[in-house]
Amino acid sequence: MNVTERTPATGGRRGRGRRAGIDLERIIEAARSLDSGTLTMQAVADKLGVDRKAVNHHVSDRESLLKLLALDTFAKGSPGVEIPADASWQEACRIYATAFTDRLIAADALAEHLMPDDSLYAQFVEPAEAIAKRMTEAGFDDEGTVRCLALLTNLCWAYARDALYVAHSGERLRPRLTRETVSGRDPQAFEHLARIVERGVDTYDRNQLDLSIEIFLRGAESVLLRGESDAR
């Protein structure tokens, strides 16, 4: 055996890179078993029983590791996204939005490390193509299609952020802020806000996501119809 392949006499750690017997998959698996809030490169190395440099050979720093872990969690957050061949563009949008949102929420605390880049959206490129095809067939032009896709995706991010905030804080922030803002002011000046907030409508529940998607669809339909009318 080459001397560089031996286990050091002091400590039980192995070397770096491939000779340490680890790869990116094992690193992510080890990181997944640790608390993401206190995750460190050294903790992962300790979990794997290797030198920290062995981990750094595959992942440069903690933030990169958290992003990889977040992407892995995002990818496994819900079943594969399949849009039926006979689905309308509206139904295709509903399927896409629900699956994308569910995966963001499944990422939980790691969601803040997800970036809107190619590594994230590559996982949804097939359903996005399905939506683009159906919207084109329905009469949307290319600009309208891409703007609608961007709007729908942003809607998912916004709802997921709210849902995760409530899950971790236990507080529905908007009602409290509204109460505090109108408290002590002229009741007649804010009678509608005061009445509405006291009804206790939960704007963080799943109904809010469903409503947001439906309003998006109605709005897109309106824009499409207006565009067709203007073109005549």
C-alpha angles and dihedrals in degrees: 000000000000112000092237090062097056123105108252114256091230114061120357098260129129128218132267135289122356093348089064088065095238136114136184093273092056091047092053091046091053092046091051090060092057132074106270091209093063098026116142134175089242092054090054091048090051091049090053094041094236138115115275089242088065089061092044088055087070103025122033101208147346096273091053089049092050091050091051090048091048092050091049091050091045091052092052096040097101140001119285115291111246123175112199116239091240095048117123120234088256093055091044089055091049092052093047094047095046094048094044092049093046091053092049090051092046088058086064112173090004092062091089088065093056112104125200093243139118094280090062103037094043086076090061101037094108096054089042089055089048090053092047091051094050094044090050090050089049091056105265115141120228095264093049091048096051093044091051091049091051092048093048092049092049089051089056093050092050095050093045091052091053093046092050092047091055092044092056103034099033088220131116097214104192097062092049093048091048092051092048093047096052096036112114094011128113103294092212092054092058102025095131097049091045092051095045096048091051091058087072098224107179106227091178097063129099091265088067092058092047091049092048091052093048092049088050091052094047090048092049090049090051092050091048093050092046090050092051091048093049091049092058 
